Amino acid sequence: MNSLVVEVQEASAQSVTVSEDSLEVDLVDGRTIIVPLVWYPRLWYGAPEERNYFELIGDGTLIHWPDLDEDLSISGLLAGRQSGESPQSLKKWLEKRTTHHQESDLVATPIAM
């Protein structure tokens, strides 16, 4: 009796594109995943330069946005999993960003003597 051995290979990303309203991931196997950006509030609220600065980790099985402290797995995207972040956690993160951006926008003004 012959037995069929099937090698299950985890899906991995080849490229990632983040637009104003969607996240598009091209997989190594030729498939493309497109999901609404509103599923991931940290990406939604991120500036374009923050959204476009990401790393593919684990041979492309994970996407990491260091500036947004966001990690998404390719398997989660394929399963249709949205962000599991609580509203309280998101609110805290947004408040921290607002404070940080306000502080970084301050310009030192020389004091006239």
Secondary structure, DSSP 8 states (H G I E B T S, - for coil): ------------EEEEEE-SSEEEEEETTS-EEEEEGGGSHHHHHS-HHHHT--EEETTTTEEEETTTTEEEEHHHHHHT------HHHHHHHHHHHHHHHHHHH--------
